[in-house]
Amino acid sequence: MIQLHRGNIEVESEKWNGTRFLIQLPLGKDYFADEEMQQENVQKTRLYDQVKIYTSDLEQKKIKEPENAFNPLKEHSILIIEDNQDLLNYLSDKFESSYEVYTATSGTNAINAAYEKIPDLIISDIIIPEITGTELANRFKTDMRTSHIPIILLTAKGSIEQQIDGIHSMADLYITKPFNFEYLKANVENLIRNRDILREHFTSDISVPVNRKNVANTLDKKFLNDLAGIVEHNLSNENFNVEHLCQEIGISRIQLYRKIKALLDTTITEYILNRRLKKAKYYLSHHEYSIAEVTYMVGISSPNYFSTVFKAKYGVTPSEFKKTVK
C-alpha cells in the first residue's frame, strides 16, 4: 500500500527494547499518473458508517443511566458472539434499545449462553477463540435445543468459496465486513419476522402433528411431532406435568419452555391443556361418552374445572357443545 502511494517504510528493532517503524509518504498528487487516480466521488455517508464499526472505541461513550430492574423484558433477544470488544460493544449498544442482548467472546461462552438463554437470533463472527463461527452454527442447527434459532455469520472473508462454506454450515445469512449497520439490522428484523410467520403456520391447529413443507428445519419438525406424541400418550394421566415432559424429551425445563415459546408462542402448561381440550372436543363430537367420562379421559380431575376451561377455550360449556353436535 505504501509503495503504491510512492512512499517507503523502514523498521528499526532492538531485542527487549522495542521496535520503531518509519513511514514516509509524499504530499500532493503530482507523483501519480492520471490512470492511477480514481476520479469517482466517494460515498462518504456509507464509508463513515463502515469506518464507525472499527472506531467505536474512539467515540465519546455516553454515561448510561442505571437500568430499572423492574423494567419488562423486551419481546425478542439476540446473542452476539464476537471476540473484538470494540465491535461487540458497538453491536450491543445498537441493538439493546430493541432487543434483550446477550454477549459471548469465546466458543465455550457462546455455547453456554445459547443453551441457557435460548435467544431468538444469534449473530456470530467467523473467527472466535476455541471454535469457528461455522462450527458453532452447525452445532446449534443440529441440536434440538437451538435448531430453531436463526444465525447470522459475520466475516472479513468475502470470497464466493468462503461464503458458500458459511452457507453449508446451515447459517441463515452470511455478511462480510465492513458492513452497514442498517443492513444488518434489517436482516435481523426480517429473520425474526419470518420465523414468527412460520410459527403461525404450524400452530393453526396445535393438535395436528406437524408435517408441513413450510417447516424448514426437520429437527424442529421432529421435535414438535415427538412433543405431540408424548403429550397425546399421557393425556389421560392427570398427574402428567411439565417435569414428566422434560424427562421424556431430555432437556431442562427452561430450555423446553423457550423452545416451545419460540416455535408455538405458548407455554408448556397451556400446550398440554390445549391438547387435552382438543381431545375432549373430539370425544364429545364423535362418541357417546358422558361429560364426566370425557373429563377423566383427558386427565382433568375436576368436572367443574373442565367446564370452566372448556368454555374459556370454545365459548360454550361442554354440555352446550354436546347438544350442538347431536
C-alpha positions as CSV (number, residue, x, y, z in Angstrom):
1,M,0.0,0.0,0.0
2,I,2.8,2.4,0.9
3,Q,4.7,1.6,-2.3
4,L,1.6,2.2,-4.4
5,H,1.5,5.7,-2.9
6,R,5.1,6.3,-3.8
7,G,6.3,6.1,-0.2
8,N,8.6,3.9,1.7
9,I,8.7,2.2,5.1
10,E,11.7,1.4,7.4
11,V,11.9,-0.6,10.6
12,E,14.4,-0.5,13.5
13,S,14.2,-3.1,16.2
14,E,16.2,-3.8,19.3
15,K,15.6,-7.0,21.2
16,W,14.0,-6.4,24.6
17,N,14.0,-2.7,23.9
18,G,11.3,-2.0,21.2
19,T,10.6,-1.6,17.5
20,R,10.2,1.6,15.5
21,F,8.5,1.9,12.1
22,L,9.1,5.0,9.9
23,I,6.7,5.6,7.1
24,Q,7.2,8.4,4.6
25,L,4.6,9.5,2.1
26,P,5.0,12.3,-0.5
27,L,2.5,15.2,-0.4
28,G,0.2,16.1,-3.3
29,K,-0.8,14.1,-6.4
30,D,1.9,15.1,-8.8
31,Y,3.7,11.7,-8.3
32,F,0.8,9.7,-9.9
33,A,-0.2,9.2,-13.4
34,D,-3.8,10.0,-14.5
35,E,-4.8,6.3,-14.8
36,E,-3.6,5.7,-11.2
37,M,-6.1,8.1,-9.7
38,Q,-9.7,7.3,-9.1
39,Q,-12.0,10.1,-10.2
40,E,-15.4,9.0,-8.8
41,N,-16.9,10.6,-5.8
42,V,-16.7,8.5,-2.6
43,Q,-20.0,7.8,-0.9
44,K,-19.0,9.5,2.3
45,T,-22.0,8.5,4.3
46,R,-21.6,4.8,3.6
47,L,-17.9,5.0,4.2
48,Y,-18.4,6.7,7.5
49,D,-20.9,4.0,8.7
50,Q,-18.3,1.3,7.8
51,V,-15.4,3.1,9.5
52,K,-17.5,3.6,12.7
53,I,-17.6,-0.2,13.1
54,Y,-13.8,-0.2,13.7
55,T,-13.6,3.1,15.6
56,S,-16.4,2.8,18.1
57,D,-13.9,2.9,20.9
58,L,-12.8,6.4,19.8
59,E,-16.3,7.8,20.2
60,Q,-17.3,9.6,23.4
61,K,-19.1,7.0,25.4
62,K,-22.5,8.1,26.8
63,I,-22.9,7.6,30.5
64,K,-25.7,5.0,30.9
65,E,-28.4,5.5,33.4
66,P,-28.7,2.6,35.8
67,E,-31.3,0.2,34.5
68,N,-34.5,-0.3,36.4
69,A,-34.6,-4.0,37.5
70,F,-38.3,-3.9,37.2
71,N,-38.4,-2.9,33.5
72,P,-40.2,-5.5,31.4
73,L,-38.1,-7.8,29.2
74,K,-38.1,-7.0,25.5
75,E,-40.1,-9.3,23.2
76,H,-37.1,-10.8,21.4
77,S,-33.5,-11.5,22.4
78,I,-30.2,-11.7,20.5
79,L,-26.9,-13.4,21.3
80,I,-23.9,-11.7,19.9
81,I,-20.7,-13.7,19.7
82,E,-17.6,-11.6,19.0
83,D,-14.1,-11.5,20.5
84,N,-13.4,-8.0,19.3
85,Q,-14.5,-6.0,22.3
86,D,-14.9,-2.8,20.3
87,L,-17.2,-4.4,17.7
88,L,-19.1,-6.3,20.5
89,N,-19.7,-3.1,22.4
90,Y,-20.8,-1.3,19.1
91,L,-23.3,-4.0,18.2
92,S,-24.6,-4.4,21.8
93,D,-25.2,-0.6,22.1
94,K,-27.0,-0.5,18.7
95,F,-29.3,-3.5,19.4
96,E,-30.1,-3.0,23.1
97,S,-32.8,-0.5,22.6
98,S,-34.9,-3.0,20.7
99,Y,-33.7,-6.4,22.0
100,E,-32.6,-8.2,25.0
101,V,-28.9,-8.6,24.2
102,Y,-26.6,-11.4,25.5
103,T,-22.9,-11.5,24.6
104,A,-20.1,-14.0,24.4
105,T,-16.4,-13.7,23.4
106,S,-15.4,-17.3,23.0
107,G,-16.8,-20.6,21.8
108,T,-17.3,-22.1,25.3
109,N,-19.1,-18.9,26.5
110,A,-21.2,-18.9,23.3
111,I,-22.4,-22.5,23.7
112,N,-23.2,-22.0,27.4
113,A,-25.1,-18.8,26.7
114,A,-27.1,-20.2,23.7
115,Y,-28.2,-23.3,25.8
116,E,-29.0,-21.2,28.9
117,K,-30.7,-18.2,27.2
118,I,-32.2,-19.8,24.0
119,P,-32.1,-16.4,22.2
120,D,-34.4,-15.6,19.3
121,L,-31.4,-14.9,17.0
122,I,-27.6,-15.4,17.0
123,I,-25.0,-13.1,15.4
124,S,-21.5,-14.6,15.4
125,D,-18.1,-13.7,14.0
126,I,-16.5,-16.5,12.0
127,I,-13.1,-16.2,13.8
128,I,-13.5,-16.6,17.6
129,P,-11.4,-18.3,20.2
130,E,-11.8,-22.1,20.7
131,I,-14.2,-22.8,17.8
132,T,-15.1,-21.2,14.4
133,G,-18.4,-19.5,13.8
134,T,-19.3,-22.0,11.1
135,E,-18.7,-24.9,13.6
136,L,-20.9,-23.1,16.1
137,A,-23.6,-22.6,13.5
138,N,-23.5,-26.3,12.6
139,R,-23.6,-27.3,16.2
140,F,-26.6,-25.1,17.1
141,K,-28.5,-26.1,14.0
142,T,-28.2,-29.8,14.7
143,D,-29.1,-29.6,18.4
144,M,-32.8,-29.9,19.3
145,R,-32.5,-27.1,21.9
146,T,-31.2,-24.5,19.5
147,S,-32.1,-25.8,16.0
148,H,-34.9,-23.2,15.5
149,I,-32.7,-20.2,16.1
150,P,-31.8,-18.1,13.0
151,I,-28.0,-17.5,12.8
152,I,-26.1,-14.7,11.0
153,L,-22.4,-15.1,10.4
154,L,-20.1,-12.1,10.2
155,T,-16.7,-12.3,8.5
156,A,-13.9,-10.5,6.7
157,K,-13.6,-13.4,4.3
158,G,-15.5,-12.2,1.3
159,S,-14.7,-14.8,-1.5
160,I,-17.5,-16.8,-3.0
161,E,-16.0,-20.1,-1.8
162,Q,-15.9,-18.8,1.8
163,Q,-19.5,-17.6,1.6
164,I,-20.6,-21.0,0.3
165,D,-18.8,-22.6,3.2
166,G,-20.7,-20.3,5.5
167,I,-24.0,-21.3,3.9
168,H,-23.1,-25.0,4.2
169,S,-22.7,-24.5,7.9
170,M,-26.5,-24.1,7.9
171,A,-26.3,-20.4,8.9
172,D,-29.3,-18.4,7.7
173,L,-27.2,-15.4,6.5
174,Y,-23.6,-14.6,5.7
175,I,-22.5,-10.9,5.9
176,T,-19.0,-9.7,5.1
177,K,-17.2,-6.9,6.9
178,P,-17.2,-4.0,6.8
179,F,-21.0,-3.8,6.8
180,N,-23.6,-1.2,7.1
181,F,-25.4,-1.5,10.4
182,E,-28.8,-0.6,8.9
183,Y,-28.4,-3.6,6.5
184,L,-27.6,-5.9,9.4
185,K,-30.5,-4.6,11.5
186,A,-32.9,-5.0,8.6
187,N,-31.8,-8.7,8.2
188,V,-32.2,-9.3,11.9
189,E,-35.8,-8.0,11.8
190,N,-36.5,-10.0,8.6
191,L,-35.3,-13.3,10.0
192,I,-37.2,-12.9,13.3
193,R,-40.4,-11.8,11.4
194,N,-40.1,-14.8,9.0
195,R,-39.8,-17.2,12.0
196,D,-42.9,-15.6,13.5
197,I,-44.8,-16.2,10.2
198,L,-43.6,-19.8,10.1
199,R,-44.8,-20.3,13.7
200,E,-48.3,-19.1,12.8
201,H,-48.4,-21.8,10.0
202,F,-47.8,-24.8,12.2
203,T,-49.8,-23.6,15.2
204,S,-53.0,-23.0,13.3
205,D,-54.2,-26.4,14.8
206,I,-52.0,-27.3,17.7
207,S,-53.5,-30.8,17.9
208,V,-52.4,-31.9,14.4
209,P,-48.9,-33.4,14.1
210,V,-46.6,-31.1,12.2
211,N,-46.0,-32.4,8.7
212,R,-45.9,-29.3,6.5
213,K,-43.4,-28.4,3.9
214,N,-43.1,-24.9,5.3
215,V,-41.5,-26.2,8.5
216,A,-38.0,-25.8,7.1
217,N,-36.0,-27.4,9.8
218,T,-36.5,-31.2,10.0
219,L,-35.1,-31.2,13.5
220,D,-37.8,-28.8,14.7
221,K,-40.5,-30.9,12.9
222,K,-39.3,-34.0,14.7
223,F,-39.3,-32.1,18.0
224,L,-42.9,-31.0,17.5
225,N,-44.0,-34.4,16.4
226,D,-42.3,-36.0,19.4
227,L,-43.8,-33.4,21.7
228,A,-47.3,-34.1,20.4
229,G,-46.8,-37.8,20.7
230,I,-45.6,-37.7,24.3
231,V,-48.4,-35.5,25.4
232,E,-51.0,-37.5,23.5
233,H,-49.8,-40.7,25.1
234,N,-50.2,-39.2,28.6
235,L,-53.4,-37.2,28.1
236,S,-55.4,-39.5,30.4
237,N,-52.8,-39.2,33.2
238,E,-53.9,-36.4,35.4
239,N,-50.5,-36.4,37.2
240,F,-48.7,-35.7,33.9
241,N,-46.9,-32.4,34.1
242,V,-44.0,-30.3,32.9
243,E,-41.4,-32.2,34.8
244,H,-42.5,-35.5,33.2
245,L,-42.5,-33.9,29.8
246,C,-38.9,-32.6,30.3
247,Q,-37.7,-36.1,31.4
248,E,-39.2,-37.8,28.4
249,I,-37.8,-35.3,25.9
250,G,-34.5,-35.0,27.7
251,I,-34.0,-31.3,28.1
252,S,-34.3,-28.9,31.0
253,R,-37.5,-27.0,31.9
254,I,-36.2,-23.6,30.9
255,Q,-34.9,-25.0,27.6
256,L,-38.2,-26.7,26.8
257,Y,-40.1,-23.6,27.8
258,R,-38.1,-21.3,25.5
259,K,-38.2,-23.9,22.7
260,I,-42.0,-24.2,22.8
261,K,-42.3,-20.4,23.2
262,A,-40.2,-19.8,20.2
263,L,-41.9,-22.4,18.0
264,L,-45.5,-22.3,19.2
265,D,-45.7,-19.0,21.1
266,T,-47.3,-20.7,24.1
267,T,-46.2,-22.0,27.5
268,I,-45.8,-25.7,28.2
269,T,-48.8,-25.8,30.6
270,E,-51.0,-24.1,28.0
271,Y,-49.8,-26.5,25.3
272,I,-50.8,-29.5,27.4
273,L,-54.1,-28.0,28.4
274,N,-54.9,-27.2,24.8
275,R,-54.1,-30.7,23.7
276,R,-56.5,-32.0,26.4
277,L,-59.3,-29.7,25.4
278,K,-58.9,-30.6,21.7
279,K,-59.1,-34.3,22.6
280,A,-62.1,-33.6,24.8
281,K,-63.8,-31.8,21.9
282,Y,-63.2,-34.8,19.7
283,Y,-64.6,-37.2,22.2
284,L,-67.8,-35.1,22.7
285,S,-68.2,-34.8,18.9
286,H,-67.7,-38.4,17.9
287,H,-68.6,-40.6,20.9
288,E,-71.4,-41.1,23.4
289,Y,-69.3,-40.6,26.4
290,S,-70.7,-38.5,29.3
291,I,-69.1,-35.2,30.2
292,A,-67.7,-36.8,33.4
293,E,-66.2,-39.7,31.5
294,V,-64.6,-37.3,29.0
295,T,-63.2,-35.2,31.9
296,Y,-61.3,-38.1,33.3
297,M,-60.3,-39.5,29.9
298,V,-58.3,-36.3,29.1
299,G,-56.6,-36.2,32.5
300,I,-58.6,-33.4,34.2
301,S,-59.7,-34.4,37.7
302,S,-62.5,-31.8,38.3
303,P,-65.6,-31.6,36.1
304,N,-66.2,-28.1,37.3
305,Y,-62.7,-27.0,36.2
306,F,-63.1,-28.9,32.9
307,S,-66.3,-27.0,32.2
308,T,-64.6,-23.7,33.1
309,V,-61.6,-24.1,30.8
310,F,-63.6,-25.6,28.0
311,K,-65.9,-22.6,27.9
312,A,-62.9,-20.2,28.1
313,K,-61.5,-22.0,25.1
314,Y,-64.6,-22.6,22.9
315,G,-67.1,-20.1,24.2
316,V,-69.6,-22.8,25.3
317,T,-69.8,-25.3,28.1
318,P,-69.2,-29.0,27.4
319,S,-72.9,-29.7,27.8
320,E,-73.9,-26.9,25.4
321,F,-71.3,-28.1,22.9
322,K,-72.6,-31.7,23.1
323,K,-76.1,-30.5,22.2
324,T,-74.9,-28.8,19.1
325,V,-73.3,-32.0,17.6
326,K,-76.3,-34.2,18.1
